[in-house]
């Protein structure tokens, strides 16, 4: 595997791990965790979802 392929694989792996964390946050929000900061966490989750989607699209197209 070349250095470029390694880097791409690492980035794809990082995106997948971050997406798992995002999904866990969303699940916790849906279960009623952290009611005092629910709005802020939901907004953060949406922004993270958007960022991860953009990152995945960028690296999938390379």
C-alpha positions as CSV (number, residue, x, y, z in Angstrom):
1,X,0.0,0.0,0.0
2,X,1.4,3.4,-0.9
3,X,1.6,6.4,1.4
4,X,-1.3,8.0,-0.4
5,X,-3.5,4.9,-0.1
6,X,-2.5,4.7,3.6
7,X,-3.5,8.3,4.2
8,X,-6.8,7.8,2.4
9,X,-7.6,4.7,4.4
10,X,-6.7,6.5,7.6
11,X,-9.0,9.4,6.7
12,X,-11.8,7.0,5.8
13,X,-11.4,5.2,9.0
14,X,-11.4,8.4,11.0
15,X,-14.6,9.6,9.3
16,X,-16.3,6.2,10.1
17,X,-15.2,6.4,13.7
18,X,-16.5,10.0,14.0
19,X,-19.7,9.0,12.4
20,X,-20.2,6.3,15.0
21,X,-19.6,8.8,17.8
22,X,-22.1,11.2,16.1
23,X,-24.7,8.4,15.9
24,X,-24.1,7.6,19.6
25,X,-24.7,11.2,20.6
26,X,-27.9,11.3,18.5
27,X,-29.1,8.1,20.2
28,X,-28.4,9.5,23.6
29,X,-30.3,12.7,22.7
30,X,-33.2,10.7,21.5
31,X,-33.3,8.8,24.7
32,X,-33.6,12.0,26.7
33,X,-30.1,12.3,28.0
34,X,-28.7,15.8,28.8
35,X,-32.1,17.6,28.6
36,X,-30.5,20.9,29.7
37,X,-28.2,21.0,26.6
38,X,-30.4,19.0,24.2
39,X,-30.8,21.9,21.7
40,X,-27.1,22.6,21.6
41,X,-26.2,19.0,21.2
42,X,-28.7,18.4,18.5
43,X,-27.4,21.4,16.6
44,X,-23.8,20.1,17.0
45,X,-24.8,16.7,15.8
46,X,-26.4,18.1,12.7
47,X,-23.3,20.2,12.0
48,X,-21.0,17.2,12.6
49,X,-23.2,15.0,10.3
50,X,-23.0,17.7,7.5
51,X,-19.2,17.9,8.0
52,X,-18.7,14.2,7.9
53,X,-20.9,13.8,4.8
54,X,-18.8,16.5,3.0
55,X,-15.5,14.9,4.1
56,X,-16.7,11.4,3.0
57,X,-17.7,12.8,-0.4
58,X,-14.4,14.6,-0.9
59,X,-12.3,11.5,-0.1
60,X,-14.6,9.1,-2.0
61,X,-14.2,11.2,-5.1
62,X,-10.4,11.0,-5.0
